[in-house]
Amino acid sequence: MKLPAGYASNIARHVQDRSIWGLKTQDYHMLMQHLLSIAICRVLPKNMVKVLIELSNVFRQLCSKLNNKCELEKIQDHLAVMMCHKEMTFPPSFFDIIENLPIHLAVEALMAGAVQF
């Protein structure tokens, strides 16, 4: 994946024995938003892959620099449906309080603007 200079670390230098270590926060965000969907396609069942790719796309949209009110309202509606799909797909032991965070992020982005602010 080609990225602008300074956008993310060279991830290949941080992979050792099938684990990733020493990345900065923006590197993990880049992994979640761009590379996760590629990595999980052959590992997980299709229904789980679909839900995780939807979640990745929502975070990519939330973290974009420009969001208008109409887009954020669509994201908020889509998040509710996506959360239902996630609850039907993953076992109950997977969920904790943080799993509801995306719904709150969409509401906060509506009130305060872009996520980085």
Secondary structure as GFF3:
##gff-version 3
##sequence-region A 1 117
A	DSSP	three_ten_helix	11	14	.	.	.	ID=ss1
A	DSSP	beta_strand	15	16	.	.	.	ID=ss2
A	DSSP	beta_strand	19	20	.	.	.	ID=ss3
A	DSSP	alpha_helix	25	30	.	.	.	ID=ss4
A	DSSP	pi_helix	31	35	.	.	.	ID=ss5
A	DSSP	alpha_helix	36	40	.	.	.	ID=ss6
A	DSSP	alpha_helix	46	62	.	.	.	ID=ss7
A	DSSP	alpha_helix	69	89	.	.	.	ID=ss8
A	DSSP	three_ten_helix	92	94	.	.	.	ID=ss9
A	DSSP	three_ten_helix	97	100	.	.	.	ID=ss10
A	DSSP	alpha_helix	101	112	.	.	.	ID=ss11
###
